[in-house]
């Protein structure tokens, strides 16, 4: 017979009041840090005007447990999934009780009444747990202190506390067989795979939809649903996350769940917005008003929200529109139109020789590039070694710089930008025996690098005026001999990036 809690939705207070909860010894250490606690508090404060707010799923294993001082086994509910949240919620309740314990204000009395005997139950729960890991003990102590600091500031009010206890909810699954419990836990996490960070972002921004936008929800999210997980993961990990971090000179090697706050911003439906959000609010409603005007039935025009990668994320509908916008932008940059000239020969083409492009012309964002930029794009899209790991990292550096430039300045002086960004990025390829993730990340964060220049510039002139010095041959890891630059397919493919540097006059 299923446990009475199985497949039930319970408030935080109801869940934590369950006397048979326990954390099994095989559970991983408690690893939440103060930043995770802060994020939870911010979510609670952001959602507290709603009727209910789901904090996720708790998976429990219902089993007999032999206690030391008892001859008879007792039934316990082992926490298979949800340990981090359970312990953090426990710390919050105990910290609230500690802070209000000796206070006699009206708010303090209301808080104590709302808590009831829950703190006493949780002290029993804590006394019965064994934490063999120093990591757990350290994080429990640090997070408890952080929670006390947050509560003592006074902006986590009785309304927030009451919302947390009675309207924040968890979905509980209780399974009788331990292996079945773990199998269920795996299936909850994408059939044995850990959830992608973008899955968490999707759930967050679906909750953040403006109440007036409910009818638009299906259409807005449709583009997201049509993309497979690998494409979405690549868009966030390889492009959006890296550009956002690199523009701030911050490391951006891997996009994980710890970084999802980068794509959480402001909810424009909230009544009290900080001053920095007012321009976003004005743009938001102007675009809505323009697109809903009866004049659009005549001119058939549509205005896209003016997204910027430097911009704070707008929660809800605009987030999904932003993903669609930047997926299209990155796709267009990687898939330039190469127009083959009459003498085009893919195998023998050097793309640029003797100051003239006799091979092709390239169109990028409906902008026909000059001969030098056309040679660069053509070479990057065709040379044999382009799919090696080091070359792929270097191409990512180039692509993201170009995405950031076009996002900020459009196609103004695009050919010059392509050339400057290519030289800056691909110097790394010639200088290193092997380009690794760390090499790419370090180059992007450099204070004199392309990301910082674009971030600080208010015109394309400010970007292009910073000329990139030519590369000394002594800086190249292995200098090709002139005899190796003969027009044979083997040598041409091996040294095509080197030859392009030479033909563009960037070698000393």
N, C-alpha and C positions, 0 to 999 in steps of 0.2 A: 504494500500500500504506500503510495507516494507520501512524502513528508508534507506536513501542513503548509510549509513555506514554499514548496516547489511551484515554480512558475507564478509566483506572486510578485506584485509591485508593492514595495514597502517604503515608508518614509525612512529617513536616516535614523530618526529616534526609535522607530519600531525595530529596525534592523539591529542597531547597536544594543537594544534591550534584550536581545535573544541570549539567554544564559548559557547555552551550550556551544557557543562559538569558540574555536581554538585555531591557532596557527600551527600546522604540523612542522616538525623539525626539518623536514626535507625542503621547506620553502626557501627560496633565495633570500639573501639579506634585504633588509629594508633600505632602499637606495634613494628614496625621494630626498631632494635637497630643498633649501629655502626658496629657490626660484620656482620649484613645482608647487610649493605651498602658496606662494604669492599668486601664481597663476590660478589656483583653485579659488582663492579669495576674490580675485578679480572677476572670475566667471560667476561666482555667487552674487556679487554686487551688481553685475551686469544683467543678471536674469531675475532678480528678486521681485520684479513687478509682474512676473508671470504666475499663472495658476499652479504650475508644477514644472520641475526641471529634473531631467534624468541624469544621474551621475554615472550610469553605466550598468554593467552586468556583474553579479557576484555568483561564482560557481562554488558550490559546497559539496562535500562528500560526507554522507551520513554513515557513521561507523561506530562500533563498540570501542571503548577506550578504557584501559586498565589504569586506574589511579593508584598511587602508592599506598594510601591509607585505607583503601577499600578492597574488600574481597570480591565484590561484584563489579563487573564492567558497567560503565555508564555510557550512554549514547552521547556522542559529540558531533558537532558540525565542523569538519575541517575545511578551512578556506583554501580551495585549490586555485582560484583566480579572484583577485580583489584585495590581496593582503595590503598593498601599498595604500590604497584608498581607505581601507578599514582602519589601519593604524593612524593614518593622518586625521581622519574624522574623530577617532578616539582622542588624539592629542588636542584637537580643537575644542572638544567638549570639556576636557579636563582643564584646559587653559582658561576657557570662559568661566568655568566654576571657580577657579582659583582667583581670577581677577575681580569677580563680583562678590566673593565670599564675605568680606567685611564691609561692604558698602550697603548703605541704607536708603539710597535714593529710590524714587518711584520706578525708574528704569531697572535698577538692580533687583527690586522685588519682582518685577515682571519677568526678568531673565531667570531668576531662581525658580519661579513658578513654572516657567516653560521647560526648564531642565528637569524638574521633578527629582526622582531618585536615580536618573540615568548616570550621573557621575559616580555614585556608589557602586552601581552594577559594573561600570567600566573599570573601576579600581580592582574589583574582583577579577575581571577579565585579564587585566594587566598582570596581576599577581600570579596568575596561572600560566603565563607565557614564559618560555625560556628563549633567551636570545644569546645564542652561542657565538655570534659574530660581533667583533668589535665595530665593524662598519655599521651594523644595525643600531647599536647602542649610541654611537657617535651621532648618527643622523637623527635618531629619536630625540636626543638632547638638543641638538642644534635647531631642529624644526620646532620643538616646543618653545624654545626661546624666541624664535622668529614669530610664532603665533602670538605669544604674549606681547611682543612689540606691536604687532598689527592691531590687536584688540585695544591696547592702551592708547593708540592714537585717537580713538574716539569716532572714527568714520565707519566702523563696523558696528552698526547700531542694533538695538533690540529687533527692529524689523528684519534686518539681515539674519540675525540669530534665529528668530522664529521661522523665517523662510528656510534656512538650512535644516532645521530639525524636523519641520512638519511638511514642507512642500518640495524639498529636494528628495529624490527617490532613487532606489536601486531596483533592478529586476533580478530576482533570486531564482536560481536553479539548484535543486537539491537532488543529487544522484546517489544511489545506494552502492554502486560498484566503483571502486577507485579508478580502475583503468578506463571505465566509461566516462568518469568525470574528467579525466585528462583528455580523452578523445573529444569530448564535447568542448572543452576549453580550446583545443586546437582548431576545431571546426568554427568556433566563434572568431578565431583569428585567421580568416581566409584559408580554411582547410589545411591547417598545419603551418601556414606561412604567417609571419608576423604582419600585422596591418601596416600598410604603407602610411607614411605621414600624411599624404594627401587624402587618405580615407578619413582621418580625424578632422582635417580641414573641411571636408565636404559635410560631415555631420555638424560641425560647429556653424558653418555658414548657412546651412539649411535652417537651423534654429534661429538664425539672425535675420531671416527674411522679414522685411517690413510687412506689417499686417495688411497693408493695402496692396501688396504685391503677390498675395497668395495665388491669384489667378495666373500670374506670370511664371510661377515656380516651375511648372513642368517644362515650358518652352525654354526657360533660361538654363535649366540644368541639362536639357537634352543633348547639347554639344558635349558636355562633360561625359555623359553616359555613353556616347558613341565612341569615345576614345578608349583604347584599352589601357590597362593599368601601367604597362611598361612605358607607353608614350607619355602618360601623365607624370610618371615617376621621373622620366628623363627631362621633361619640361621644367619641373621644379628643381631637381637635383643639379642638372647640368647647366641650366640657364637662369631661371628667376632667382633662386636662392643665391647663386654665386654672384650675379650682377648686383643684387641688393647689398650683400656683404662686402664685396670687393670695392664698391663705390664708397664704402665707409672705412676702407683699408682694414677689413676684418677677414680672418680666415674663413674659407668656404669649401672645405674638401668634401664633406658628405652632408646631405640633408637628412636629418633624423627627426624623431618625434620631439626631441629637445629643442628643435628650432622652429616649430610650427607657429610660435608667437610672432615670428617675422611676418606672417601673413594674416594676423589678426589685427584689426584696427579699430575704427569707430563705427558705431551704429547711429546713423543719421536720424533715426526715428526718436532717439532719446531727446527729452525736452532740454536738458541742460548740457550743451556742448561747449567744450573749451574753445577759446578764440581761434586756435589754429585750424579747427574743423569748419569754421564758417565758410571759407572759400570752397571747400568740398561740398558743403550743403547748397551753396548758390549754384555751382556747376551741376549738381545732381538734379535739382528741380528745374533748372533752365533746360537741360537736355530732355527731361521728361515732358516739359511744357511744349518744347519745339516739336518733338516726335508725335505728340498727341494732338497737335493743332489740325484743324480742318484743312489748312493750306497744304498739308502733306498729301491729301487725296488728289491735289492738283499737280504739284510739282514732283511727287513721288520721291522726295528726298528723305534721308534718314541721317541723324547725327549720332555719331559714336561718342561715348563718354571720353573725355580727353585724359586717358590714363597716362601716368608717368611712373617709371620704376622707382623714382625717388619719393613718390607720393605715398602717404599713409594709406593702407588698405581700407576700403569701405566695405564693411561687413554685409553679408546677405547677397542680394541679387548682383550688385556690382562686382563682387568677387568672382562669380562665375563668368560674368561678361569679360572681366579682366583676363581670366585664363584663356578664353576663346580668342581674345584680341592678341595676346602674346604668343599663343600657339601658332596663329596665322603669321605673325611677324617673323618668328624664328624659322618657320617653314619657307617663307619667301626668301629670306636671306640665304638659306642653304640651297635653294633651288633656283638660282639665277638662270636667265635664258641666255644660252650661248649660241650666237648666230655665226655659223661657219662661213668663212669667206671662200672664194672660188678655189684657192690653192690649198685648202685645208687638208692636212694629212695627220691623223691623230697619232700615229706611231712616231713620225719624225718631227712633229711640230714642237718647236721650242717656245712657242707662244709670244716671245719677244726677242728680237735679235737686230743688232745694228741700229737701235733706236726706232724700230718700226715693227708694228704688229701685223704680220702677213697671214695670220691664222684665223682670227675670229674677232668679233665684237660681242660685248656682254651687256645685257640689259638687266638692271636691278631696280626693283620698285618703279618700273616704267621710266627709269632714267638710263639713257645709254651712256655707259662709262667710256672714258677716254682710253687710248690704246694701252697705256701703262696699267691702269686699273683692270682693264679687260684681260690683260696677260696674267695678272695676279689671280683673279677669280678662276680663269680657265686652268691655270697650273694647279691651284689648290684642289680643283674638282677632278683632276685627271692623273696626277703623278702616281706612280705605282705604290710607293710606300705610305700613302696617305692614311691607310687603315691600321698601321702599326700603332701600338699603344702610345708611344711618345709623340708621334705625329698627330694622333687623335687629341691628346691633351693640348698640343700647340694650336690645333684648329679650334678647339673650344675657347681658348684664350682670344683668338682672332674673332670668332663668331660673336662672343659675348661683348667684346669691345665695340664691334660694329652695331650690334643690337642696341647697346646703350647709347651710341652716337645717334643712330637713326631715331630712337625713341625720344631723344632730346631735341635734335635739330632737323629731323626729316632728311631729305635728300640734298640739302644745301651743301655745295662743295663735296659731294659724295665721292668723286673719283680721287681727290686728294686725300680724303679721309681713309679710303680703302688702302691707298699706298702707305700712308703713315702708320696705320694700324698693323698692316702686314709686316713692315720692317721691324716695328717694336716687338710684335709677337714672335716672329720667326727667327729673330736673332737667337732666341732661346734654343731653337732646334739646331742651329749651326754651332752654337757654343758648347752644347752638352753632348756627351757620349750617349746618355740616355735621359730623356725628359720624363720625369716622374710626376705624380700628383703634387708632391710637395714643391717641386720646381715651378710648376704652373701657378700654384697658390701663392708662393713667395713673389713671383714676378708681378702678379696681379695686385698684390698689396703694397707694392713699392710706392713710397711717397712721391716719386717723380714719374710714376707710371701713367699709362693711358687712362685708367679709371679715375684717378684723382684729377687729371687734367680736364676730362669731360665733366666731372662732377662740379668743379669750380668754375668752368667757363660759362659765360652768358652769350657767347657768339661763337660761330665756327672759326673765326679768325683767331680767337684765343686758344683754340685747340691746335690749329694747323700752324700757328706761329712757332710752336715748340718743335722745331725740326729735330729729327732723330739723327744722331751722328752716324757716319758710315762705320761699317764693321771692319776691324783690322783682321787681316788674314791670320795673324798670330793668335787671335782669340778663338779661331775656329778649331774645334776638337781635332779634326783631321782634314788638312787642306788638300783638295784634289789637285793633282798635277795637271798642267795645261794639256798634256798629252791624253789625259783621261777625259777631256771635254770634247773629244772628237764626236762627230755626228753619227753615233751608232746608238741603237735603241738601248743596249745594255748600260752604257755609260750615261746616256742622257737621262734615263729614269733614275739612276743612282744619284745623280748630282743636280736634279732639276731645280731644287730650291736654291742651291749654290749658284747655278747659272743665272737664275732670275735676279738674285742679288747683284751679280756682276753686270748683267745687261741693263739693270736699272741704276747703275753707278753708285751702289751702296757698299762697295768693297774698297779697302785701302790696301 
